[in-house]
Every structure is written in C-alpha cells, then in structure tokens.
Amino acid sequence: MRRPYVLCAAIFAAAMTIGSGAPAADYELVSTVVFSRHGVRSPIAAHPPLAALAADAWPSWPVASGYLTPRGAELAKLLGSYYREYFASQGLIPAQGCPSGGAVSVWADVAERTRVTAQSLLDGMFPGCGLAPASSSMPIDPLFHPTRAGVCRIDPARARQSVLRRAGGDFVSLHRKFRAEIAALQGVLKCCQPELCRASGTSAPCSLRNLPSALVAGDNGVRLSGPITIGSTASEVFLLEYADGLPDQQIAWGRASTPQAIRPLLRLHTLDFELMERTPYLAKRQGSALVDKIWSTLRHSVETNGADGRRLTLLVGHDTNLANIGGMLGLHWSLPSFLQNETPPAGAMHFDLLRDRQTREYGVRIRYVSQTLDQMRRVMPLDLVNPPETAVVKNSRCNSRDGGVCPWTDFAKIVDRAIDRACVDSGRQGP
C-alpha cells in the first residue's frame, strides 16, 4: 500500500526547504521544463559499421535500427507515472485526472524514438487523457539540430582547433591516459576486422590500441575516428543490451554483462561526448536553440508571476542535446550509479523554476533524473518510495545557494552570455 499523498507531499515540501547555517529559504515549484533523452533503442547504424568493430556477430533486435524498443516504451511509461506522482506532490499538477488546457506542453524531435518516448511518458503521466506530443513537420527540427537544419553552420577549422585544445593538443596523451579502458574494450570486442585498419592506413596488427584517433570531415563539420569513438559506440550498445533485458550471454557476448563490467568501458563514451558535444564552440552551435527555448519558457512564467497557466513543458530529444546544454552552461551531474555527466536512456534534466515563499524571489534549480540500469533491466515500477536516481546539477558559473538554487538574475546572465543567437531560428515551429 502506498503512503498517503498528504504524507508524501509533506516529505517533499520539507525537502524543498533548502537548509544551511542561515535561515532556510522555503521554495515553491512554479513551473518546470523537463528535457528528456529518448528511451532504450536499438543500435543506430554506426560509422564504421558495428560489424567491423567485433570478431563476433552482434545480437539481433526486435525493431529497426535506432527505433525505441517495446521495453524502452514500457520503461518510459513507468518514468512518466513517477513524474505524475512527484509533480503532484509538489502541487504542480493534479494527483488524478487530466491537466487543464495549456498546463502541459510536450514537443518531441521528429525521430521515431523521440516521438514514441514522449507518447509513453504522457501515457504514464496522464493515462486515458488522450494527450499526444507535437513534433515539427520538417524533416530536421532546428530546435534539436540547428546546424543540420541549416540555421547556422560549424566551421570545420575552428571545430578542429577547439577539440584539439580540449584534448590537450593531440590524442596521444588521451590514449595513454585511457589505455586501460581501451585494452579492456579490446578484450571484449576482439577488434577489429581487417578492412577497418586498412581504411585507417594502419599496417600494425589490427587492434584498438594500434588505431589512431583523428578528426575527419563529417556531415556536421568534423567527427572523431579511432578507438575513443569506437569505444563510445560499443559501450553504449552494451548498456542498451543490458537495459533492454537481453540474456547475459548476449550482452557484450557475455564478456561484460553487468553494470560493473560495462561502467569502465563507458568512460570512453563520456570522453567522446566531452570532446565532441561539450567543447564550448560545438556545444553553443548545436545547443543554443534549446537553451533559448528553455530560458524563454521559464522567463515567461517569471514575467507572468506564474499566472500563464503553463506548469510543465516536456521536450524529448537526444543524449547529444543534453551534453550540448551541459557544455554551454557549465553544468555537471553525478548520478550515484552512473559516471559523471552520463546521459542514460530516458534520463532527463529538470529546470525547476522556484519561488521563495517569503521574499517572492525566483531561482532555478536543475536536477538530473534517471532510472538505474537495474531498474531498467527489471522493469521496476517507480513511485515516491521507490524513485529513480536524482542528482542536483552543479552550475560552475553560478554562486548557487544551498540546494543548488541559482538566483534568477544570475541564471539570466549565464544564459544570455552562453547563447549563440545565430543558431536560434526565431521563425521555427515549436511549443
């Protein structure tokens, strides 16, 4: 039997009171913007192809490449059910029934996995209400992909210079620093197929440690090739195999079939994202449209003093989007069972607009919420007693108050300095 809502609401109201040696501020949640990654999907066609990375055949999946799996939809629905209970405990939405018109807005990228994730979250939050997410009618939504949509472009020379500077001048030192992870991944993949080494000009024995990392021309300016990005792709697939409930012997061919075994391999994934998604130049070009949308939505609530009626805005996109936002704004998060700045399936960054009950001043607290891998694998129901993992996101550019609340005026300055207005399509469709 679940705890009564009154008790849960009291517990969470107490949690919203941010304590320190000084008198604590008592905050109320006025509105929130949730930016969610899509849920568990099948592997996406990679470059180089997955078949070239491993000695053994990869497992088959029940859906087309890059599509949300049935397990992914089910997990997103469970997360949506938790969101309903949590936001109801904060007084943001009603505990039962359907939301009033305009209170909830949902916008998803055009990809199947993002649209179905958004629908699954809505089905979990508001069952029987017939709510559906909106999406762009264009083949590429400039909100999520401004450079691919042609709103702005990435200068390859500047991108190369920015990434190399972040890498320390070249990739040799990074290969040395992560040699243990590369060696461990080699032991799992038994990499590589000979054609991969021939394409890279490597004459040494074909393995990850003998492949160079390099920045090469890509559809979006530049892309990374070599063991770091191979490790990024492969370790993410292992995570998805585990989360989707594949048999142990099919998860990394039984050679890294637990979260404890997959976790060190994922360091190459977070390194890849640190270089290619969080490097400030690339992050600003690719993330400014989203940051502007989040900012303008919160600002409207402040300007109307919460009287606009909008309580929850849900945006569903990709892990790259989350990394771009983090790189732009200097954000870092550490969920207990994941690596720093990791972006698990259906995990979400919550931008909570808070108001001090006494001073009426506004602030923004950012939280990261995600199911654990074991919660995903076991398809565990979620509620306030058995919640997903949550971490307060640290903003390195804000002198946040206790509890990670950044004063509104400070947050506004950080956002204004971060946004590259050339990459914001003022005439685009959107929520």
N, C-alpha and C positions, 0 to 999 in steps of 0.2 A: 504493500500500500504506500502510495506516495505521500510525502509530507504535505500538509495543507498549504495552499498558496499564501495564506497570511503569514505563516511561519517562514516560508522561503523568501517572501518579499521583505520581511524584517531582516533576515540574514543578509540579503543582498543590499538593502538600504544601509545597513551597518558597514558593509564592505565599501560602499561609495563614500563613506566618511573618511577622508584622507588624513591620517594621523601623523603627528610629529611632536616635538617638544613644545611647539607653539599651539595655540588653539586650532583645532582641525576645521577645515572647511567642509561644509555639508553640501554635496553637489546633487543636482537632479539631472537626469538624462533628458535632454530636449529633443534631439534627433540624432540619427547616426547614418553614416554612409559605409556600407559593407562592400569591400572589393574582394571577390572570391575567385580563386582559381577553379577551373573545371575539375570534375571528379576523376576517378580512376578510368583510364582509357587504355586502348590497345596501343602498341608501339607505332610511332609515326615513321614513315619512310625516311631513312637517315642518309646522310652523305658523309662518309661512304656507307653503302648499304650494310645492314646488320650482318648479312651472310658473310661478308668479307672480314668481319671482326672476330669470328669464333671458329674453332675447329668443329664444334658440334652444331647440329640443327637447332634452331630456336623453336620454342613451343608455338603451337597454333593458338589463335584467339577466336572467340565466338562472334566478333564483329569486324567490320572493315578497318583498315589502318587509320588510327587517330580518332576512332569513334569511342564514345562513352560505352562502357560495358554495362550489362544488366546489374552487376554488383556495384558499379560506380553510381548508377542511378539510385539504387536502394540505399547506399551509404549517404548520398546527398539528401535523400528524403529524411533519414534519421537525424542528420545535422539540422535540417530545417525544422523538425519537430522540437529539437533542443532550443533553437533560436526563438521559436514561439514562446516556449516556457520562460526562457531567460528575459526576453524583452517585455513579456507580460509582467514579470516580477519587478521590472523597473518602471512599470506604468506607461511604457511607450506604446503598446498595442493592447487590445483587449485579450483576456485569457481564453475566451471562447468566441466562436462566431467569426464573421468576416470583417475585415477592416473597412472603415468608412472610405468613401471615394476620395482619392488623392492622397491618402495616408501612406500608401506603399507604392513605390515605383521600382520596376525591375527592367534592366536593359542588359542584353547579352550580346557578345560578339556573334558573328554570323556562322561560325563553325558549329557542326552538329554537336560536338561535345560540350560546348558552352551553352547552347540553347537548351539541350536536354538537362544539363546540370541545373540551370536556372529554373526550369519547369519542376524538377524534382525537389529543389529547395522550397519552391512555392507550395507544392503538394504536401510537403511536410509541415510547413508553417500554417497553411490555411486550407486544410482538406475540405473538399466539397464546395469551395467558393468559386471554382471555375476561373481562377486568375491565370494569366499567361504572360510570359515575358515578351517584351518588344525587342526587335532587332532591326538593324539597318537593311534597307532594300538594295544597298550597293554590295558588290562582291567583296570589297575590302572596306571595313569600317574604319574611318580615320580617327575615331576616338581611341581604338586599341592599337592601330597600326598607321600612324600619321606618315611615316616615311614610305611604307609600301603603298599607301594610298596616294602618294604624290603631293601631300600638303607641304612637306619640306624634304630635303634630301640630306644624306650623310656624305660628307666629304671623305673619300677613302684615305687620302693622305693624312688628314687631321685625325681620323679614326685610328689609323695605324700608329701614329705618333702617341696618341693618348693611351692606347692599350699597352704599347711597349713601355711607356713611362710607368704605368701602373704595375707592369710585370717586373720592373727593375732594370729595364734596358734591353733585355733579351729573355729567352725562355730557358736558357741553360741552367740558371740558378734555381728556377722553379722545378725543373726536372730533378735536380739534386735534392731539393727540399722535400719533394713528394715521391722520391724513389721507392719508398716502402709501399705506398699506395699503388704505384704503377706496377711494381713487382707482384703485389697481391692480386691485382686485376689480371695480370698476365697468367697467373696460376689458375684463375677462373676461366678466362676466355680461351686460353691456349692460342692466343693471337699470333700471327694473323695469316690470312690467305695470301699467297704469293703475289697476286695481282695488286694488292694494296701497297706492298713495298715497292713493286716495280713502278707504280704510279707516282710514288714519292721520291723515286731516284735512289732508294736505299739498296745497297748491294750486300750489306751485312745480313746475318740470319734474321728472318722476318719475325720480329717480336716488338712489343710495345716500347721496350727500352731503347731500341735501335731506330725508332721512328722519330723524326724531328717535329717539333711544333713550329707552325708558321702561320702568318696572317696572309690569306689569299683573297682574291676577288670573290665577292658574293653578291647575291641579289640585293642585299641591304647594305652595300658599301664594302664591308670586309667580313670574313668569317675565319674562325680558327680551325686549323687542321692539326692532326697529330695525337699523341697519347692523352693529352688533357681532355680534349673534346670527345675522343673515343671513350675515355673513362666516364665522362659526363653522361653520354648517351647510354652506355651499357649499365651503369649503376642505377640510373633512373628506371630502365627496363626491369632490373631485378626488383626494385622497390614496387613497381606496378604488379609484377608477378606475385609477390608476397601479398600485397593488399587485395588482389583480386581472388585470392584463395586457391591458386594453383597448387597441385601436390608438391611436397617438399623436393622430390627428385627432379621436378621441372623448374624450380626456382634456381637460376644460375646453375642448372644441371646438377643440383644437389651439392655444389661446392661452396655456396654462400647463401644458404636457405633460411637464415634467421636475421632478425633486425641487427643483432650484434655483429654478424658477419658482413652484412650489407653496409652498415654505418661507416666504417673506414673507407670503403670504396666510394661512398658519396662525397668524400672530401674533394674528389676530382670534379664532381658536379658543381659543388659550391665554388670551387676555384674558377671553373669555366664561367659561371654566372658573375663572379666578382670581376672578371676581366671584360666580358662581352656584354653584360647587361647593366652592371653597376658603375662602370667607368663613367665619370660625370658627363663627358661630351655625348657619349652614346645614350646614356640614361635620359638626358634632357631632350635630345632629339626625339626619342621614342616614347617618353613618358609624360611630356608636358601637357598633352591634350587631356590625359586622365587626371593629372594633378589639378589642372584648371577646372575640370568638371567637379571633382570632389570639393575643391575650395569654393566654387561658386554656389554649390548646393548648401554647404554649411553657412556660407555668408548670407544667403537668402533667409535662412532660419534666424540668424542673428538680427538682420535688418527688420524682420517682421516680429521679432521677440517671440518666436515660436508659434505665431498665430497663423502661419501659412498652411497649417494642417499636414504638411509632409513630415512623417515620423521616421520612415525607413526607406532608404534608397539602396537597392542592391544592384551592383554591377558585376557581371560574370565574364572573366577573361582568362588570362594565362599566367603561368609562373614567370614568364619574361616580363609581363606588365608589372607584377609585384616587385620584381628585382629592380626594374626601372624606377618605380616610385621610391623604393628604399635608397637607391643610389642618388636620386635627385635631392631628396630631403635629408640625407644623412641619418637614415633610420636603421636600427639594428634590433633583432629579436632573437630570443633563445628559448624555444620550447623545450621542456625537460627531456623528451625522448628523441629530439632531432638535433642536427648540427645548427650552428648559428646561421641565421638568415636563410634557412632551408624553407622551401615552399611546397609542402605536401599537397597531394590531391584534395581538392575541395577546401583546403585551408584558406583563411580569409583575414584580411587586415580591416579592422573596425575603426573608423574615425568617429569617435563619440563626441558630440557637442554637449558639454556640461555647463550648468549654470549654478553659481554659488547661491544657495537659498537666502543668505543674509545680504551679501553685497550686490547680488544680481549680476556679477561679472561673469563673462564667459571664458571657457577654456576648452582645449581639445586634448583628449587622451586617446592614444592609439593602442589598440590591443591586437594581438595575433591569436587566432583560434583555429585549432585543427584536431581532428581525430588522431589518435595514435595509430601506429601500424597494426598493433594487436586489436584495437577497436575495429579497424577496417577488416582485418582478416576474419575476425569472429563475428562480424556484423552485429556489434553490440548496440542495443538501444541506449540512448543518451537522455539524461534529464539533469535537473539541478543537483541531484545526489550523485549521479554518475556522469559527470560532464566530460566534454573533450578537454584537451590541454589548452590553457590560456596563458599568455605572457604579455606583460606591458611592454610595448615597443619603446625603445630608448631613442630619443631625438638628440643627436650630438650637437645640434645647433641651437637648442633651446635650453634655457636655465629653468627646467621644469620644476614644479612644486612637488611635494610628496605625492606619490601615487602616479607620477608621470604626467601630470596635467600641465600642458603648455598654455600660458596665458594667451588669450585670443589675439591681442595686438602683436605679440611676439610671433605667433604662428602665422599671422597675416604677412609679416615682413619676410619670414623664411620662405613662404610660398611665392611671394612676389619676386624675390631675388632668384628663385630657382627656375621659374617657368620661362621657357623659350617661346615667346609669342609667335614666332614664325612657324611653329609646328602646331598651332591651335587653329583648327578650322572653324571659324565663327559661324559659318553657314551650314554646318553639318546637321544631320538628323541626330536625335538623341532624346533622352528623358528630360 
